[in-house]
Structure formats: structure tokens, C-alpha cells
């Protein structure tokens, strides 16, 4: 039979265990709460947060289109194709698979976004309102998923006004482009080319839920053009992604179809070249939005895309629209080249003058 002293000890130990477990549960729950906390944005600085958010959105969209026109690269690798109107990376080059990893493309996209953010972020308008804004180094991290790209920006801001200090550091944007899906299909395609470099699988090209076309640049080199028809529901137009492949000369010296029976005919109907409309001498003014639409026609009604050679702006690759705001220091007369390319490789170029005052 147990004594009262033993019972008291057991009761004490039970209470102690209950207390320790309770404390542990409390801390676990408290840590869990910390994990889901988000930065609380004071209404006084919400316009600054909104401004940076808009810059991320603009920079992400601009960067994604640039990335697509250069096959996923900010700086092209050593092996690339100079078409005369656009430079493209080789994803396959003479028996070597050169397709970049998804992680490399993410890093390249980060470089584009950082460049575009530097053009966009200017806090002078807020400083005129009495804010003092101190910035730390930006760090961008892109994550390519199947149906979107998540852009996370760590950009510590210390904002002061009338002895009140605020801090913000995290910004993000979800880019509604199926870049992961495009990457996976491109990888499938390159894997097929590695196995059969002299054969283009037309069934594969036509069975994807993307508009996937081939431009025969020469007897050994092909340009693959991917148009994502699903992105237009979210960002108003298709997303364009291009890359090149070059097979070994021993497979193509007599012509692909003559020797190996590719199921894409080299003797199809002759392609008519697209024609650019006249681009007029234009004047843009510092700190004022400039807009211009370049037009083009094509007798074959082929899909067209536009390219420019200037750092001042980026012509929209599918719509041909030019839209930008000149900044102080950009005054002068610029000679700019614009090229339109059809889906079969035909192109037309034109120079025009843009004066910035």
C-alpha cells in the first residue's frame, strides 16, 4: 500500500510533466504563428510599397519576354546563332546537348529583372513629399514552375518621415507565364534530337498544347519557335520562346530531306517575306510617355514577331508597340533598327530616327 508521501510525489511529477508539455506546446504554437506572420504595412508608406510592387510587375514581364527571345539567356553562351535579326543559343550543337538547366534560366531571369528594376525604381517623387528612403542591396530569386514564375525580391528599405521610421524588405510577383511547361517540352524535343539528330518529329510538334514551329535557317541549322497560346488569357498575348539547333555536317551535307527523309518538306510553298510599314521620324520628350505602333503585313498571314536594336526601349515582340518614358540624360538623335520576322524565317528591317528632347 502506497503512503500519502508517495502519492504526493506522483501528483507533483504529473503536474510537472503537464507543465513542461504545456510550455512546449505553447512555444511550438508560438513558433508556428511567427512563421505565418507577414510584414504589416502602415498606410503612410503603402504608396511606396505599391510603387515597388508595380516596378516588379513591369520588370518581370519585360524580362520574361527578353528571356524568351534569347532562349533563356541574359548573356548568350559561346555557341550561338547569329541570324542577322536575332542571336539565339544553340540547345543542340553537333552531337552535344547544350540546353541550359532550369536553374540556369532562373539565374538569367534574375539578371534581367535586376537590370529592369534599376531602370524603374526611383524614389525621388516620395522624397519630394518629405520621405527619406534608405536602401540596401537587392536580391532577386526567380522560381520557374509549370504554369507560372514566382519572383521574390528581398529589398530592405528604411523609410523615415517626421521622426517615424518604417521598414519593408519583402516584395513578390507571380508572373503568369507557363515557362516551366515550355522548358519541359523543349527538353523533350532536345532529347529526341539527341537520339535522332537528322529527324524532325512532326507528330511530336503538332501534339503539344503549344504552337511549336521550325524555321530552317540552313541545311544544318533549325530555329525552334514556341508560342504559348494560353498565356494570352492573363497577360493579353502569346509568350514567345526561341532557340536553335545545329546538326553535324555529315548528316546535312546533302540536305536533310534528301538523305534522311524528314517529315517536314523543304519543297513546300514559297514563303512570302513580311513587309514593315513606314516608321516615321518621331520625337519623344523627357519624363513624358512615348507610344508608337509599328505595323507589318504578310501575304501568307504568318505569325509575326518584332525585334529592335536599342537599349532605350523594348518593342513588344508580338504587338509591335513601343512604349517608354525618356529620362534626363537621354537627350539626342537616335538611329534605331526594327525587324519583323515571320514564323518561316522571312524578315524585313527598317531604320528610323527618334529624337529625344
GUZA-219338 format. One record per residue (C-alpha): x, y negated, z. Coordinates in pm, 1 decimal, decimal comma. Layout:
<zado px="X" py="Y" pz="Z"/>
...
//
This chain:
<zado px="0,0" py="0,0" pz="0,0"/>
<zado px="140,3" py="-342,1" pz="-107,3"/>
<zado px="189,7" py="-616,0" pz="151,7"/>
<zado px="47,9" py="-967,6" pz="121,5"/>
<zado px="404,5" py="-1088,3" pz="62,6"/>
<zado px="442,0" py="-865,7" pz="-242,3"/>
<zado px="103,1" py="-979,8" pz="-377,7"/>
<zado px="207,5" py="-1343,7" pz="-328,8"/>
<zado px="531,1" py="-1281,6" pz="-521,5"/>
<zado px="337,0" py="-1120,5" pz="-808,6"/>
<zado px="91,8" py="-1410,3" pz="-817,9"/>
<zado px="382,5" py="-1656,0" pz="-819,6"/>
<zado px="561,1" py="-1469,5" pz="-1101,8"/>
<zado px="237,0" py="-1454,7" pz="-1300,3"/>
<zado px="183,3" py="-1828,1" pz="-1263,6"/>
<zado px="546,4" py="-1892,5" pz="-1357,3"/>
<zado px="517,1" py="-1681,8" pz="-1674,1"/>
<zado px="188,5" py="-1853,7" pz="-1763,0"/>
<zado px="351,8" py="-2193,4" pz="-1711,1"/>
<zado px="658,4" py="-2108,0" pz="-1922,5"/>
<zado px="444,5" py="-1965,1" pz="-2205,1"/>
<zado px="216,6" py="-2267,7" pz="-2187,8"/>
<zado px="512,3" py="-2505,3" pz="-2214,5"/>
<zado px="645,9" py="-2304,9" pz="-2509,3"/>
<zado px="310,7" py="-2313,6" pz="-2691,8"/>
<zado px="286,2" py="-2687,8" pz="-2626,6"/>
<zado px="629,1" py="-2753,7" pz="-2776,7"/>
<zado px="561,4" py="-2526,8" pz="-3074,5"/>
<zado px="233,7" py="-2706,6" pz="-3143,5"/>
<zado px="401,9" py="-3041,7" pz="-3095,0"/>
<zado px="680,6" py="-2949,5" pz="-3339,9"/>
<zado px="415,3" py="-2838,8" pz="-3586,6"/>
<zado px="249,6" py="-3177,4" pz="-3556,8"/>
<zado px="579,7" py="-3350,6" pz="-3629,4"/>
<zado px="619,0" py="-3150,7" pz="-3948,0"/>
<zado px="296,1" py="-3281,6" pz="-4098,7"/>
<zado px="336,2" py="-3642,4" pz="-3994,5"/>
<zado px="367,0" py="-3892,8" pz="-4278,3"/>
<zado px="503,3" py="-4242,8" pz="-4280,2"/>
<zado px="245,3" py="-4489,8" pz="-4162,8"/>
<zado px="245,0" py="-4789,5" pz="-4396,0"/>
<zado px="149,4" py="-5122,5" pz="-4243,4"/>
<zado px="-91,8" py="-5324,7" pz="-4456,9"/>
<zado px="158,3" py="-5614,5" pz="-4466,2"/>
<zado px="408,2" py="-5409,2" pz="-4667,2"/>
<zado px="164,4" py="-5195,2" pz="-4866,1"/>
<zado px="217,2" py="-5409,6" pz="-5181,0"/>
<zado px="591,1" py="-5329,2" pz="-5165,1"/>
<zado px="517,7" py="-4956,4" pz="-5130,9"/>
<zado px="270,4" py="-4977,4" pz="-5420,5"/>
<zado px="526,1" py="-5163,1" pz="-5633,3"/>
<zado px="789,0" py="-4889,9" pz="-5582,7"/>
<zado px="526,8" py="-4619,8" pz="-5647,3"/>
<zado px="441,0" py="-4782,6" pz="-5980,8"/>
<zado px="810,3" py="-4802,7" pz="-6070,7"/>
<zado px="849,4" py="-4430,6" pz="-6000,6"/>
<zado px="549,4" py="-4351,1" pz="-6217,9"/>
<zado px="676,1" py="-4564,5" pz="-6506,4"/>
<zado px="1034,5" py="-4437,6" pz="-6471,1"/>
<zado px="920,7" py="-4074,5" pz="-6456,5"/>
<zado px="706,8" py="-4097,0" pz="-6770,8"/>
<zado px="972,6" py="-4288,1" pz="-6967,0"/>
<zado px="1242,2" py="-4045,5" pz="-6853,0"/>
<zado px="1041,2" py="-3735,4" pz="-6935,8"/>
<zado px="987,5" py="-3849,8" pz="-7294,2"/>
<zado px="1355,5" py="-3935,6" pz="-7337,2"/>
<zado px="1448,9" py="-3599,0" pz="-7189,3"/>
<zado px="1221,3" py="-3418,5" pz="-7435,0"/>
<zado px="1368,9" py="-3597,0" pz="-7736,3"/>
<zado px="1716,6" py="-3481,1" pz="-7629,7"/>
<zado px="1629,4" py="-3122,5" pz="-7543,5"/>
<zado px="1651,3" py="-3167,8" pz="-7167,8"/>
<zado px="1974,3" py="-3367,6" pz="-7153,6"/>
<zado px="2076,2" py="-3712,6" pz="-7033,8"/>
<zado px="2426,6" py="-3666,7" pz="-7173,2"/>
<zado px="2444,1" py="-3421,6" pz="-7461,4"/>
<zado px="2677,4" py="-3120,7" pz="-7430,3"/>
<zado px="2979,4" py="-3069,7" pz="-7654,1"/>
<zado px="2784,1" py="-2868,6" pz="-7911,9"/>
<zado px="2505,0" py="-3083,7" pz="-8052,6"/>
<zado px="2342,8" py="-3151,4" pz="-8387,7"/>
<zado px="2357,2" py="-3498,1" pz="-8544,9"/>
<zado px="2058,1" py="-3509,6" pz="-8780,2"/>
<zado px="2109,9" py="-3870,3" pz="-8884,7"/>
<zado px="1799,9" py="-3979,5" pz="-8694,0"/>
<zado px="1832,1" py="-3797,3" pz="-8362,1"/>
<zado px="2100,0" py="-3597,2" pz="-8179,2"/>
<zado px="1993,1" py="-3262,3" pz="-8034,0"/>
<zado px="2162,2" py="-2998,9" pz="-7817,2"/>
<zado px="2219,2" py="-2653,6" pz="-7958,2"/>
<zado px="2040,2" py="-2397,4" pz="-7742,8"/>
<zado px="2199,9" py="-2125,4" pz="-7954,7"/>
<zado px="2527,9" py="-2171,4" pz="-8140,7"/>
<zado px="2698,1" py="-1898,1" pz="-8343,2"/>
<zado px="2617,4" py="-1599,4" pz="-8120,8"/>
<zado px="2637,8" py="-1797,8" pz="-7794,9"/>
<zado px="2337,2" py="-1876,5" pz="-7577,4"/>
<zado px="2381,8" py="-2239,2" pz="-7470,2"/>
<zado px="2036,8" py="-2300,5" pz="-7325,3"/>
<zado px="2066,1" py="-2504,3" pz="-7000,4"/>
<zado px="1921,2" py="-2371,9" pz="-6676,2"/>
<zado px="1608,7" py="-2529,9" pz="-6531,6"/>
<zado px="1824,9" py="-2669,7" pz="-6250,5"/>
<zado px="2048,7" py="-2849,6" pz="-6500,9"/>
<zado px="1745,6" py="-3005,1" pz="-6670,3"/>
<zado px="1618,5" py="-3121,2" pz="-6330,8"/>
<zado px="1953,8" py="-3289,8" pz="-6266,0"/>
<zado px="1948,0" py="-3451,7" pz="-6610,4"/>
<zado px="1596,4" py="-3581,8" pz="-6547,6"/>
<zado px="1715,0" py="-3730,1" pz="-6215,6"/>
<zado px="1979,3" py="-3927,7" pz="-6405,4"/>
<zado px="1721,5" py="-4068,2" pz="-6644,0"/>
<zado px="1487,0" py="-4162,3" pz="-6360,5"/>
<zado px="1763,4" py="-4335,8" pz="-6165,0"/>
<zado px="1854,4" py="-4539,5" pz="-6474,0"/>
<zado px="1491,8" py="-4639,9" pz="-6534,4"/>
<zado px="1436,3" py="-4720,2" pz="-6165,5"/>
<zado px="1732,8" py="-4958,4" pz="-6169,7"/>
<zado px="1564,6" py="-5144,6" pz="-6456,7"/>
<zado px="1227,9" py="-5157,8" pz="-6280,9"/>
<zado px="1292,9" py="-5222,6" pz="-5912,6"/>
<zado px="1335,9" py="-5592,2" pz="-5840,9"/>
<zado px="1212,0" py="-5726,7" pz="-5508,3"/>
<zado px="1259,0" py="-6096,1" pz="-5590,9"/>
<zado px="883,3" py="-6160,5" pz="-5608,2"/>
<zado px="846,3" py="-6034,8" pz="-5249,7"/>
<zado px="1149,2" py="-6227,1" pz="-5130,6"/>
<zado px="978,1" py="-6541,7" pz="-5257,9"/>
<zado px="691,2" py="-6454,5" pz="-5023,1"/>
<zado px="922,1" py="-6454,8" pz="-4720,8"/>
<zado px="1024,6" py="-6088,7" pz="-4706,2"/>
<zado px="1386,0" py="-5983,3" pz="-4653,5"/>
<zado px="1438,2" py="-5640,0" pz="-4806,9"/>
<zado px="1749,8" py="-5433,0" pz="-4739,4"/>
<zado px="1804,1" py="-5119,2" pz="-4945,4"/>
<zado px="2013,7" py="-4807,0" pz="-4907,1"/>
<zado px="2128,0" py="-4564,3" pz="-5176,0"/>
<zado px="1853,2" py="-4395,1" pz="-5379,3"/>
<zado px="1840,7" py="-4017,5" pz="-5410,7"/>
<zado px="1606,6" py="-3862,7" pz="-5666,7"/>
<zado px="1511,6" py="-3493,4" pz="-5673,0"/>
<zado px="1300,7" py="-3352,0" pz="-5954,1"/>
<zado px="1130,5" py="-3013,5" pz="-5930,5"/>
<zado px="1010,3" py="-2860,0" pz="-6257,6"/>
<zado px="701,1" py="-2645,9" pz="-6204,8"/>
<zado px="487,3" py="-2465,9" pz="-6459,5"/>
<zado px="226,1" py="-2738,9" pz="-6510,7"/>
<zado px="385,5" py="-3047,0" pz="-6355,5"/>
<zado px="708,7" py="-3207,4" pz="-6241,3"/>
<zado px="733,9" py="-3334,0" pz="-5883,9"/>
<zado px="956,7" py="-3637,9" pz="-5837,8"/>
<zado px="1076,0" py="-3704,4" pz="-5481,9"/>
<zado px="1262,0" py="-4026,2" pz="-5414,6"/>
<zado px="1447,3" py="-4094,9" pz="-5091,7"/>
<zado px="1495,1" py="-4472,9" pz="-5095,8"/>
<zado px="1541,4" py="-4621,4" pz="-4747,4"/>
<zado px="1400,3" py="-4974,3" pz="-4727,3"/>
<zado px="1423,3" py="-5205,3" pz="-4428,2"/>
<zado px="1170,9" py="-5486,1" pz="-4463,6"/>
<zado px="1173,1" py="-5792,5" pz="-4239,3"/>
<zado px="930,1" py="-6081,1" pz="-4213,4"/>
<zado px="883,1" py="-6321,5" pz="-3917,5"/>
<zado px="1086,2" py="-6100,7" pz="-3681,7"/>
<zado px="877,1" py="-5794,0" pz="-3765,8"/>
<zado px="1072,9" py="-5500,5" pz="-3907,7"/>
<zado px="926,7" py="-5217,7" pz="-4116,5"/>
<zado px="1097,3" py="-4914,2" pz="-4268,1"/>
<zado px="997,5" py="-4692,4" pz="-4560,6"/>
<zado px="1205,4" py="-4418,4" pz="-4716,4"/>
<zado px="996,8" py="-4155,1" pz="-4897,7"/>
<zado px="823,7" py="-4200,3" pz="-5232,6"/>
<zado px="693,9" py="-3939,2" pz="-5476,4"/>
<zado px="509,2" py="-3888,3" pz="-5802,4"/>
<zado px="365,4" py="-3584,0" pz="-5978,3"/>
<zado px="435,8" py="-3603,0" pz="-6349,8"/>
<zado px="152,8" py="-3424,8" pz="-6535,2"/>
<zado px="369,1" py="-3257,0" pz="-6799,5"/>
<zado px="397,8" py="-2880,1" pz="-6836,3"/>
<zado px="776,2" py="-2888,6" pz="-6857,0"/>
<zado px="819,0" py="-2557,7" pz="-6673,5"/>
<zado px="586,8" py="-2388,5" pz="-6921,0"/>
<zado px="771,5" py="-2543,5" pz="-7214,0"/>
<zado px="1101,0" py="-2426,0" pz="-7064,2"/>
<zado px="979,1" py="-2068,1" pz="-7020,5"/>
<zado px="854,9" py="-2046,6" pz="-7380,7"/>
<zado px="1182,3" py="-2199,6" pz="-7507,4"/>
<zado px="1377,2" py="-1938,7" pz="-7310,4"/>
<zado px="1162,8" py="-1660,1" pz="-7456,4"/>
<zado px="1235,3" py="-1795,4" pz="-7801,7"/>
<zado px="1611,4" py="-1820,6" pz="-7744,5"/>
<zado px="1619,5" py="-1466,2" pz="-7600,3"/>
<zado px="1458,6" py="-1345,0" pz="-7924,6"/>
<zado px="1713,0" py="-1538,2" pz="-8133,2"/>
<zado px="1999,5" py="-1387,4" pz="-7933,2"/>
<zado px="1871,9" py="-1039,5" pz="-8024,5"/>
<zado px="1790,6" py="-1122,5" pz="-8388,2"/>
<zado px="1963,8" py="-1448,1" pz="-8487,4"/>
<zado px="1871,4" py="-1414,6" pz="-8854,9"/>
<zado px="1496,3" py="-1366,4" pz="-8799,2"/>
<zado px="1225,9" py="-1618,9" pz="-8703,1"/>
<zado px="928,4" py="-1452,0" pz="-8537,7"/>
<zado px="631,4" py="-1640,2" pz="-8681,4"/>
<zado px="386,3" py="-1432,3" pz="-8476,6"/>
<zado px="556,3" py="-1549,3" pz="-8158,5"/>
<zado px="547,1" py="-1913,5" pz="-8269,9"/>
<zado px="177,0" py="-1901,1" pz="-8352,8"/>
<zado px="67,2" py="-1706,0" pz="-8044,4"/>
<zado px="180,3" py="-1962,6" pz="-7785,2"/>
<zado px="-57,0" py="-2220,9" pz="-7634,5"/>
<zado px="174,5" py="-2494,4" pz="-7764,9"/>
<zado px="227,6" py="-2638,7" pz="-8111,2"/>
<zado px="566,9" py="-2484,7" pz="-8192,0"/>
<zado px="719,2" py="-2571,3" pz="-8530,9"/>
<zado px="1051,1" py="-2515,0" pz="-8708,6"/>
<zado px="1236,8" py="-2768,4" pz="-8923,9"/>
<zado px="1502,2" py="-2607,6" pz="-9147,1"/>
<zado px="1786,6" py="-2857,9" pz="-9123,4"/>
<zado px="2014,0" py="-2645,9" pz="-9343,2"/>
<zado px="2058,9" py="-2276,6" pz="-9428,1"/>
<zado px="2216,2" py="-2206,9" pz="-9087,3"/>
<zado px="2050,7" py="-2464,9" pz="-8861,9"/>
<zado px="1695,2" py="-2496,6" pz="-8737,5"/>
<zado px="1528,9" py="-2764,6" pz="-8525,4"/>
<zado px="1251,2" py="-2644,8" pz="-8296,6"/>
<zado px="976,6" py="-2895,9" pz="-8220,8"/>
<zado px="738,4" py="-2825,6" pz="-7932,2"/>
<zado px="425,1" py="-3033,5" pz="-7887,2"/>
<zado px="233,0" py="-2980,8" pz="-7564,4"/>
<zado px="-127,8" py="-3034,4" pz="-7660,2"/>
<zado px="-252,3" py="-3004,1" pz="-7303,3"/>
<zado px="-65,7" py="-3299,2" pz="-7151,9"/>
<zado px="-271,0" py="-3542,8" pz="-7361,5"/>
<zado px="-572,8" py="-3491,1" pz="-7134,7"/>
<zado px="-378,8" py="-3650,4" pz="-6849,5"/>
<zado px="-126,9" py="-3890,4" pz="-7000,0"/>
<zado px="-313,9" py="-3971,5" pz="-7323,0"/>
<zado px="-90,5" py="-3792,2" pz="-7576,6"/>
<zado px="113,7" py="-3484,2" pz="-7654,8"/>
<zado px="453,6" py="-3425,1" pz="-7499,2"/>
<zado px="740,6" py="-3370,2" pz="-7740,6"/>
<zado px="1041,3" py="-3141,7" pz="-7679,4"/>
<zado px="1315,4" py="-3065,6" pz="-7935,2"/>
<zado px="1631,3" py="-2855,3" pz="-7959,0"/>
<zado px="1845,5" py="-2696,6" pz="-8231,0"/>
<zado px="1988,4" py="-2354,4" pz="-8309,9"/>
<zado px="2274,3" py="-2262,9" pz="-8543,5"/>
<zado px="2346,7" py="-1907,0" pz="-8651,0"/>
<zado px="2679,4" py="-1768,5" pz="-8765,7"/>
<zado px="2768,9" py="-1834,4" pz="-9130,6"/>
<zado px="2780,0" py="-1462,5" pz="-9210,5"/>
<zado px="2404,3" py="-1448,5" pz="-9157,3"/>
<zado px="2314,3" py="-1751,3" pz="-9365,4"/>
<zado px="2567,9" py="-1797,8" pz="-9648,0"/>
<zado px="2314,0" py="-1657,0" pz="-9898,9"/>
<zado px="2014,3" py="-1823,0" pz="-9734,6"/>
<zado px="1812,1" py="-1679,0" pz="-9452,3"/>
<zado px="1516,7" py="-1555,1" pz="-9653,5"/>
<zado px="1713,9" py="-1419,5" pz="-9948,3"/>
<zado px="1919,9" py="-1189,4" pz="-9731,3"/>
<zado px="1715,8" py="-1111,2" pz="-9423,8"/>
<zado px="1352,5" py="-1166,7" pz="-9513,5"/>
<zado px="1249,9" py="-1427,9" pz="-9261,3"/>
<zado px="873,6" py="-1464,8" pz="-9246,8"/>
<zado px="896,2" py="-1843,2" pz="-9293,5"/>
<zado px="921,1" py="-1921,1" pz="-9661,2"/>
<zado px="1190,9" py="-2151,4" pz="-9794,6"/>
<zado px="991,4" py="-2195,2" pz="-10119,2"/>
<zado px="678,9" py="-2344,5" pz="-9966,5"/>
<zado px="507,0" py="-2660,3" pz="-10097,7"/>
<zado px="748,1" py="-2952,3" pz="-10125,5"/>
<zado px="735,7" py="-3185,1" pz="-9827,1"/>
<zado px="649,5" py="-3549,6" pz="-9889,7"/>
<zado px="858,4" py="-3796,6" pz="-9690,9"/>
<zado px="675,4" py="-4012,4" pz="-9435,5"/>
<zado px="672,0" py="-4386,8" pz="-9502,0"/>
<zado px="717,3" py="-4657,7" pz="-9240,5"/>
<zado px="500,6" py="-4965,7" pz="-9261,5"/>
<zado px="681,8" py="-5300,5" pz="-9282,6"/>
<zado px="818,5" py="-5403,3" pz="-8942,5"/>
<zado px="809,7" py="-5782,2" pz="-8918,3"/>
<zado px="1066,0" py="-6022,0" pz="-8775,0"/>
<zado px="945,0" py="-6060,9" pz="-8415,8"/>
<zado px="1003,5" py="-6295,1" pz="-8122,4"/>
<zado px="988,3" py="-6189,7" pz="-7757,2"/>
<zado px="1010,9" py="-6420,9" pz="-7456,9"/>
<zado px="1189,5" py="-6377,1" pz="-7124,6"/>
<zado px="962,5" py="-6243,6" pz="-6847,2"/>
<zado px="668,1" py="-6206,5" pz="-7085,4"/>
<zado px="529,5" py="-5873,9" pz="-7200,4"/>
<zado px="608,4" py="-5794,5" pz="-7564,7"/>
<zado px="395,8" py="-5550,0" pz="-7763,1"/>
<zado px="423,7" py="-5425,7" pz="-8119,2"/>
<zado px="289,9" py="-5119,9" pz="-8300,9"/>
<zado px="495,9" py="-4956,0" pz="-8572,7"/>
<zado px="285,6" py="-4778,3" pz="-8833,9"/>
<zado px="367,0" py="-4492,1" pz="-9068,7"/>
<zado px="186,0" py="-4277,8" pz="-9322,6"/>
<zado px="237,9" py="-3926,8" pz="-9453,0"/>
<zado px="73,2" py="-3777,4" pz="-9764,8"/>
<zado px="81,8" py="-3430,4" pz="-9607,1"/>
<zado px="-80,4" py="-3555,1" pz="-9284,6"/>
<zado px="212,4" py="-3403,9" pz="-9092,8"/>
<zado px="264,5" py="-3475,1" pz="-8725,6"/>
<zado px="498,2" py="-3776,4" pz="-8693,5"/>
<zado px="730,3" py="-3896,1" pz="-8421,2"/>
<zado px="925,4" py="-4222,5" pz="-8382,2"/>
<zado px="1280,2" py="-4296,3" pz="-8262,7"/>
<zado px="1472,1" py="-4621,3" pz="-8202,7"/>
<zado px="1841,2" py="-4700,5" pz="-8156,5"/>
<zado px="1823,3" py="-4978,3" pz="-7894,0"/>
<zado px="1857,4" py="-4994,2" pz="-7515,3"/>
<zado px="1609,7" py="-5282,9" pz="-7496,9"/>
<zado px="1303,3" py="-5058,7" pz="-7510,1"/>
<zado px="1180,5" py="-4709,2" pz="-7591,1"/>
<zado px="938,6" py="-4681,0" pz="-7877,9"/>
<zado px="661,7" py="-4436,9" pz="-7791,5"/>
<zado px="764,1" py="-4116,3" pz="-7975,1"/>
<zado px="411,5" py="-4030,1" pz="-8089,1"/>
<zado px="217,8" py="-4357,2" pz="-8097,0"/>
<zado px="489,4" py="-4584,7" pz="-8239,2"/>
<zado px="414,3" py="-4855,1" pz="-7982,4"/>
<zado px="682,6" py="-5088,2" pz="-7846,6"/>
<zado px="615,6" py="-5246,4" pz="-7509,3"/>
<zado px="865,2" py="-5411,4" pz="-7273,9"/>
<zado px="937,2" py="-5732,6" pz="-7081,7"/>
<zado px="1269,9" py="-5902,9" pz="-7169,1"/>
<zado px="1482,6" py="-6015,0" pz="-6875,4"/>
<zado px="1716,9" py="-6307,3" pz="-6824,0"/>
<zado px="2048,3" py="-6233,0" pz="-6990,6"/>
<zado px="1892,1" py="-6050,1" pz="-7287,1"/>
<zado px="1850,8" py="-6362,9" pz="-7499,8"/>
<zado px="1971,6" py="-6330,0" pz="-7857,3"/>
<zado px="1902,3" py="-6184,7" pz="-8200,3"/>
<zado px="1895,4" py="-5804,5" pz="-8228,1"/>
<zado px="1903,0" py="-5584,1" pz="-8535,6"/>
<zado px="1712,9" py="-5265,9" pz="-8449,6"/>
<zado px="1660,8" py="-4943,3" pz="-8641,7"/>
<zado px="1336,2" py="-4744,6" pz="-8619,6"/>
<zado px="1297,4" py="-4399,4" pz="-8774,3"/>
<zado px="984,7" py="-4191,4" pz="-8831,2"/>
<zado px="1023,3" py="-3814,6" pz="-8871,6"/>
<zado px="763,0" py="-3562,8" pz="-8981,1"/>
<zado px="728,4" py="-3212,9" pz="-8844,8"/>
<zado px="900,6" py="-3069,2" pz="-9155,0"/>
<zado px="1213,2" py="-3282,2" pz="-9126,9"/>
<zado px="1127,6" py="-3561,6" pz="-9369,1"/>
<zado px="1210,4" py="-3908,9" pz="-9241,8"/>
<zado px="1214,6" py="-4278,8" pz="-9323,0"/>
<zado px="1416,8" py="-4553,2" pz="-9149,6"/>
<zado px="1390,4" py="-4929,4" pz="-9138,6"/>
<zado px="1586,8" py="-5215,5" pz="-8981,4"/>
<zado px="1411,2" py="-5515,2" pz="-8832,2"/>
<zado px="1510,8" py="-5823,9" pz="-8637,4"/>
<zado px="1391,6" py="-5901,3" pz="-8284,8"/>
<zado px="1472,8" py="-6238,6" pz="-8133,2"/>
<zado px="1455,3" py="-6284,4" pz="-7755,8"/>
<zado px="1418,9" py="-6639,2" pz="-7623,1"/>
//
